[in-house]
Amino acid sequence: MMAILEQLNQLLSAAVLIVTFSLLAYIAMQNWRNDIARALLVLLAGVMVVYGGDFLLARANRAATMDFLGRAQWLGIAVVPAAYMHLANALFGLSDRNEQARAARWMVYLAYAGSAFFFALVAAGTDLVVRGDMAAGPIAQFQPGPLFSAYGLFFLTGALAAFTAILHSQRGALSFTQRRRLIYLGATFAAPGLGVFPFLVFGAPTAVPASAILILQAIVSVIVAIMITVMTYSVALQGVLLPDRLIKQDFLRWWLYGPFIGVTIILFIQAAPMLEGLIGLPQNTLLTFGVMLMTVLMPLFVSRVKPYLDALVYRQDQDEMEYLRNLPRSTFTRTDLRVLLEHSLVAICGALRVETGFAVAPIDGTYMIRASCGPRQALKRFVSEYPLVDLMPQLEQLPPRPRDTLPPTDAFLSCGGFCMLPLHSPDGLFLGALAMAYPPEQLQEGGGLAPETRHLISVLAHQMELGLATVQMQSRIFDTLRGLGPEMESLQHIATRLEQATPATLATLEAELVLDPAFPQLVKDALTQFWGGPKLADSPLLGLRTVKRLVQSQGGSPTRALQAVLRQAIGNLRPDEQLDPSAQEWLLYNLLEGRFLQRKTVRDVANRLAVSESDFYRKQRIAVEEVARQLALMEEDGER
């Protein structure tokens, strides 16, 4: 019985260790700049050190090693009270945001100094806090020293301060979501203390059976793992301007792909010695097959479970989220269009018994060959002799072809040994052209082509038209969504700030310039007079925190500081060099750089980007909104 309980405690210690490490890594990557999250990082680090020490102590067999590990555990034990004080100060600062809350910061530094003092006494090998030797066994612990009661009082003070701050924050929270998270925090804040406090130091458990202590330790480990998970969710992304549904989704995804899979594999590895005796196979063999199966099957299991968990997160928005989840699979991309055009060209050229053909369509305001078949030398020679920019207007003037038959000869444009057929959308919009190295005279009605061939060409040309029209429509939809991106993100930020609001933070929302609906227009005005003018010198953007921080480094000139911030915001939009130069991101960046930083005229920039002036203004609006979004992100980063 004792052997089973000891093994169970080792398994649970490993589980708590991996869960704590995963949650710590999650917070460190997501929100380490927030003071509440930093306090939680310290708490989780203390839990990880203590449970890591327990895991190693169960396998240590030298007295010196056990003594070292037992004293090293006090790094986590000693730091938890200070982390509780840190959490309390961060929560008070969240609700108050006044000089008194900031002045109390010295208490946090004093608490960390106290933690360092207690750890130094233990690490130095003194008997002031704990004494005696760490005996072997699953419930072995030091004996209390003269200052252990002082440490217990220190620990209790930190825990009570954190609990008081939680209650204070609950009373100050204005939204239901914020109160709910603080209720979760109040119910689980004791988890780090419950997991690290050395209760066994109070004396050797002679009056209590060792089996009872082991059962209690196992129960505590399970409770600690659950409580620190809920605690992490309640405060880890405090201050992050994301909707609650996105926070839940990110947290669940991290839990499934991090702690869940990690704990499952660790537990199997720890259980391998027991399985060896039950099954009769060597431990190494079990580990090889077990890890192989777990690494393959667990991700499959997670992928099956994740849609059901997402359904819980998006209970009221399930239909929209389900459609968006399947949208990438149903979207007809540019790559799909190229494949369709190429296969259609091969089929048409094969039916006409010719080698060369190509399809032309507009890309970002200019006409380009989107797909081709046959020798490329013939295509290069044709394009050099007959520029597409001159041919396309002529093709656009030709009437749309009938849908059910091959068009007559006058529906083709003959030049350079190619016959070119214009492609139109169902509503008559010109989409591009199909070209084949075939004399148009031979395409007269009944001109030797079998009816099946004529029908095949007509159907494939229609499919090409449908593909081009679909991609153009999707491109307009994507441009619209990109244009709506800053507004949607701004609305999410406003909703999240209100969701996390307290009386103190609510009073500051009115002064947030980036939340003003007119903010993009203010950005446009400042960019328009980037090199000087009243819209720049008197711009409300001079009140941005990022601008004020740069005033001193810019010679005390607020105008130059605003110019530097605007230049940085545009620089943040510069795409990666590996991205396709024709991508929308490069077009927006080049537009901003040419129009505002290089002071070129609208016509010059539009010609350089190969777009019409009307299309230029539409893309300029999108680009300015992206700059506004970057400024808002810079303000958010500066606030942390």
N, C-alpha and C positions, 0 to 999 in steps of 0.2 A: 504493500500500500504506500509506504513512504517513498519507494523508488518511483512509483507512478506519479505521486504528487510533486516530487522533485523535478521529474521530467516535464510535467505540466507547467510548473513555474518557469522553467527554462524556456519552454515554447512561448509562454505568454510574455516573458521579458523580451524575447527576440521580437515578438509582434509589436509590443509597445515601442521598442527601439526603432523599428523600421517605420512605423506610423509617425512617430515624433520627428524623425529625420526627414521624412517626406513632407510633412506639414511645414517644417522649418525651411526647407528648400523652396517650397511653394511661396511662402510669405517673403522670403529674401528676394525672390525674382519678381514678385508682383508689386510689393508695396513697402519696400524697406525704408523709404523716406518718411513715412508717416510715423509720428512719435508713438501712437498706440501700438502699431504693428511692431515697432522696434522693441517695446516692452514685452510684447508677446514672444518675440524672437528670443529674448533672454530667458523667459520662463521655459520655453520649449528646449532651449539649449541646456538648462539645468536638469530637466527631466531626462534628456538624452544622455547626459553624463552619468546620472545616477543609474539608470537602467542599463547603460552600457557597462558600468562597473559591476552590476549584479550579474550580467551575462558572463563577464570574464571571471568573476570570483567563483562561479560555479565550476569552472574548469581549471582554476589555479591549484597547484599542489605544493607550492613552496611558501613557507611562512613569510619570507621577505617580499615575495610577489603579492601575497594576499594583503600584507600590511600596506604596501605601496598603493594597491588598488583601492583599499578601504579609505585611505587618506585622500587619494585623488578624487574619490566620489564627493568629497566635501567641497570641491569646486562648484558642483551643481547644487549641493545642499545649501551652501552659504550664500549663493547668488540669488536664490529665489525670493527671500524677503525684500532685497533691494529691487528686484524686478517688480514685485507687487507695489512698492512705493513708486516706482517709475510709471507703472500702469495707472495708479491713482492720480498722479500728477498730470498725466496725459489726458485722463478723462475729465479732471477738473478744468484743465485748460481748454478742452473741447467745449465745455458748457459755459465757461466764464469768459475766457479770452480777455482777461484784464491784468493789470499790473500785479495784483495780489497773487494770481495764479502763476504768473511768470516768476515772481519773486520767490515762490515756494520751490523753485528749481534747485536751490541749494540743498534742500532736504533730500532730493534724489541723489545728489553727489555725496552727501554725508552717508546715505544708506549704502551706496556702493563702496564707500570707504570702510564702513562697518563690515560688509561682506568680505572685503579683502583682508581685513584684520582677523576675522574668525578663520578664514581659510589659511592664512599665513601661520596662525598658531597651530592648526592641525597639520599642515604640510611640513612644518619645521620639526614635527615629532614631539612637541610638548604634550603634557598631560593636563593642560588647562581647560580644554574644551572636551576632549575625549581621552581616555586612557586605556591601558591594557593592550593585549595583542588580539589580532583578528584570528579567531579560531576557525578551524575547518568546519564545514557544514552549511546547509542551505539557510539557516536562520542565525548565523554567527554575526556578531556586531561588537563594537567597542563598548566600553563602560563609560558612564557620564563623568566628566571632569567638573572642577569648581565653577567654570564659566558656562557650562552647558545650559543652565537655567537662564543666563543672560541671553544666550542665543535663542532659546525658546521664546523669551519675551520679545526679542527682536523679530522673530518670525511671526508671532501673533500680532505685533504692531503693524507689520507690513500687510498681512492678510486683512486685518480690520480696516486699514486705510483704503485698500482696494475695494472692499465691499461697500464702504461708505461712499466712495467715489461713484460706484456703480449705481447705488440708490439715488445719489444726487443727480447723476446724468439721466436716470429714468424720469425723474420729476421734471427735468428741463427739456426732455425730448418732445418735439411737437408732432411728429408723424408716428403713425401706427407701426410702420416698418422699423423705425429706429428704436421705439420702445420695445418691440418684440425681440430685436437683436440684443438689447441690453438685458432683457429678461433671461434670454439664453445665457448671456455672459454671467449674470448673477447666479444662475443655477449651476454653472460649470466652472466658475473662476477658481474654486478650491482644488481642481484636479491636479495642477502642478504641485501644490503643497501636499496633497494627499499622497502623491507618488514619490516625493523626495524626502519628506520629513523622516528622520531616523527614529521611529517609535521604539525599536528594540533596544536603543541605547539606554532607555530608562532602567533596564535590568535584564538579567538572563531570564528567559521565560520558563522558569522551573515549574511554576504552578499550572501552566497551560500546556497541554499536549502539543508536541511539535507538529503533528498532523493537522491540528486545528489552526495553528499559525500558518501553515502552508496553504490550507484551504482559503483562509482569509486573504493571504497575499495574492492568490490566484484571482479571487473576486475583485480585489482592489485593482489589479492590473487590467482586468476587463473594463472596469468602471473608468479608470484613468484613460484608456484608449478611446472610449466613447466620448468622455467629457472633453478631452483636449481637441477632438475633432469638431465638436459643436462649438467649443470656445473659439477655435481658429476661424470657423465660418462666421461667427458673430462679430469679430472685430478685425479680421485679417485685412479686409479691403475697405476699412473705414477711411473715408475721404476720397476713395477712388470714384471718379464720376462715370459710373456704369450703372445701367438699370439692374434691379435686383435679380431679374431673370437671367441676365448674362453672368452675374456673379455666381448664382447657383449652378448654371451650366458649366462654367469654368471649374468650379470647385468639384463638382461631381466627376467631370472628365479627369481632373487631376487625381482624385481619389481612386477612380477605377484603374487608371493606367499606372499609378504610383503605388500607394499603400496596399491596395487590394491584391494586385499581382505580386508585389514584393513580399507581402506577408504570406501569401499562399505558397510561394516557392521556399521561403525561409522555413515555414512550418514543415513542409515536406522534407527538407534537408535535415531538420532536427529530429523528425520522426523516423528517419531511415534506420537508425540503430534498433529501434523497437521492431520495425518491420522485418529487419534481418532475422531476428529470432523467431518471428511468427511464420514467415514465408520460407525461410531456409535458403535465401539467395544472398550472395555477398553484398555488402553495403555499397561498394563502388558500382556494382551492376545496377542496383536499385537507383542510385543517384543519376547514373547516365540515362537510363530510360525515363526516370521520373522527371528530370529537368527537361529532357527532350519533349515529353508529352505536355508538361506544364507550359513551356514557352510557346508551344503551338496552340494548345487548346484554350488557355486562359484568354489570349487576345480575341479568339473566336467567341468565347463566352461573353466577354465584355461587349463586343460588337452586337451581340444578340440582345443583351440586357439594356444597352444604352438607349435605344429608342423608347423603351418603356419608362426609363428614368426621365428622359426629355419630355415625355408626355405629362409627367407629374409637374415638371418645371413650367411647361407651357400649357397649363390646363385650359386657360381661356383663349389662348392664341394658337391652339394646336393645328387648326386648318392652315393658317398662314405659314407656320413654321414647317409643316410637312411639305407644303408646296415648294417653299424655298430650299428645303433640304434636297428635294428631287430635281430642282431646277438645273444644276450643273449637268445632269445626265441627259436632260431633254434639250438643252441649249444647242443650237446649230452654230458652231464656232467658225472662225475664218479657216481653221485647218480642215474642218469638215467640208466647207465650201470648196477649198482647193482640191480636195480628194474627189468631190462630186464633179467638178469641172474637168479634172484630168481624165477621169473614167469616161465621162460623156464624150470628150474630145477623141479619146482612143476609139470608142464605139463608132462615132460619126466618121472619122477618118477611115476606119476599117470598112464601113459600109460603102464609102465612096472610093475606096482603094487608093487613098493618097497617104503620104507619110506625115505631112506637117499640118498643124493646126494650133490655134491659140485662142484664148478668151481674154477680153479686155474689160476692166471695170474700174470705177473711180476708187481711189484710196486717199483719204485726207485732202480732197480737193483736186487731185491730179489723176490722170488716167495711167494705169499700169497694166502690164500683162499679168493676170492672176494665175493662169495655168497654161500649159503648153504640152505638145507631144511632137516627136520628130526631131530632126537635127536643129540644134540651136543656132548654127551659122546662118541658116535661112531666115530665122526670126530676127537676128541681129541686123542682117543686111536689109530686111524689109523695114524695120523700125528706123534705121538710119536714113533710108531713102524717103520714107513716108512717116513723118513724126505723128504720133498718136494725137497730140494736141491739135493738129490740123485736120485729121481724119474724123475725129469724134463729132465735131459740129456738123459735118456733112452727113454722117450716119444718123444723127439725131433728127435731121429733117426728113428722113425716109419714113413712110407710113408704117404703123405696126402691122405685123404679118398676121394672117388668119391663124386661128388656133388648131384647126382640124386638118389642114393640108400644108404641103410645102409651099412657101410663097413663090410668086412668079419671079422671073428674072429681074424685073425692075425693082424688086425689093432688096437686091444685093448691090453693094458697091464694089466695083472691080478695080483693083490697083495692084501692080507689081506681081502678077501671077496669083494673087489671092482674091477670093470672093468673101466679102464681109457682110454678115447679116446682123442688123441691129436687134438688140434684146430689150423688151419692154415689160414693165410690170402689168398686172391685170387692169390697172387704171390708166395705162398709157404712159407712165413715167419711164424715161430713157434710163436703162441700167448699164449698158455697155454693148459689146459686140462679140460675135462669134466669127472667127476667120478660118478659112480652109484653103489649102493650095489646090484649088479645083476651078477650072474655067467655068464661069457662070452661064455661058451659053449652053452647056450640057445639062443645066438644071431646069430647062424649060419643061412645062407640064407635059408629062408623057415622054420626056426626052430620054428614053432608054432605061430609066431607073425603075426597078420593080416596085409595086405598091408597098410591099413590106419595108423596103428600104426608105421610101418616102415617109412612111408612117413612123419608122424608127427615128429618123432625123427630126421630124416634127415633135415627137414626144420628148426626145432628149433635149432639144432646144427649149421646150417649155419647162422642163425640169431645171435647166440652168437658170432660166428666168426666175423661177420660183425660189431657187437657192439664193440668187443675188438679192431679190426683193426681201427675203427673210433676214439676211444678214444686215441689209441696210436698215430695216425696221428695228432689229435688235440693237444696232449701233445707236440709233436715236434714243431708244429706251435706256441704254446704258449711260449715254450722255446726260439724259434727264436725271437718272439716279445719282450720277456723280455730282450734278448740280444741286440735288437735294441733300447730298451727304452732309455738308456743313450745317444746314438747317436741322436735319434729323439728329446729328450729334449734339448740336446746341440744345435742342429740346430734351435729349436724354440727360445732358449735364444739368439743366435747370431742374428737371424732375428729380434727379438724384440728390441735388443740393437741398431741395425742399424736403426730400425724404429723410435726409440726415440732419435736418435743421434743428437748432436749439435757439432760444431767445437771443443769444449773443451772435450766432452765425446768421440768423435771419436778418438782423439789423445791417449786416454788411452786404447782403445781396443787392440792395438798392444801388450801392456804389459800384457794382461790378459792370464795368464798361463792356466787357466781352459778351455779356448777356443781353445787351441792348440790341433790339431788332435792327437798328440803324448802323450797327458796328461794321458790316461789310461795306456800306456806303462811305463811312468814315475812312476805311482803309483805302478804298478807291480814290477818294479825294486826296489823301496824302500821297498815294503813288502817282497820281496825275501831276502833282507839283513836287515830285521827289527832289528835284534840284533847286527848289526855292519857290516861295509863293505863300500867300496868306493861309491857304488850306493846309500847308505843312507847318508854318510857324505858329499858327493859332489852333492847330488840330487838337481835339480832345484826347487823341492818342498819346499826347505828351504826359498824360496822367497814368499811363500803364506802369506797373511795377518794374517790368523789364527795361523800360526806358529810363526810369529814375535811377536804376542801379548803374546805368552806363553814363550818366551825365558827367560824373567826376572824371572818368577815363576819357571822355570826349572834350576835355578842356572846359568843362562847365557849361557846354552848349546843349540845351535840351533838343534843339533841332537836329544837330549832328547825331545825338543819341538815338533819336527816332529814325533817322536815316540808317544808322547801323542796325537797329532792330529789324526794320523792313528788309534790309539787304540779307540779314540772317534768315528771316522767314522765307524769303525767296530761295536762298541757298539750301534750306532744308527740303525744298521741293525738287531739288536736282535728282533725277533718277540715277540708278546704277548704270555704269558704262556698258554693261553687258545687255541692257534692255534694248529691244529693237528701236532704232532711231525714229521709226514711223509711229511709235506708240503714242497714245494720248498723253502720257505723262511728260514725254519729251516736248510735245507740241505746246503744252501749257507752260512748261518751264522756259522754253525758247521765246514764247510770246511775252512773258513777264520780263525776261532779261532784255529783249530787243526793244520793247515798247517803253519800259520805265527806267531801266538801268542804263541803257545805251541811248535813250532819247530819240529813237527812230520814229518816223511817221507811221501812221496806220497802214498806208499803202505799201511802204517798204517792208514792214513786218509781214503783212498779208501775202505779198508776193514771195517773200522768202519762205514762208510756211506753205505756200501754194493753196491758199484758201481765199474765198471771196470776202469782201469787206463785211457783208452781213453775217457770214459765218465767223469772221474774226471777232465781231462784237459779242456774239453768243459765247465763244470760247473765252473771251476776255472776262466775261462775267464769272464763268466757272473758275478761271485762274485766280481772280481777285478773292473769291470766296474761299479758295484753298489757302491763300495767304492769310485771310482772316482766321481760318481754322488753325493755322500754324501759330499765329499770335496768341490765340486762346490757349493752345497747348503750352506755349512758352510761359504764359502767365500762370498756368496751373502748376508747371514744374517749379517756377520761382516761389510759389506759395508754400511748397512743402519744406 
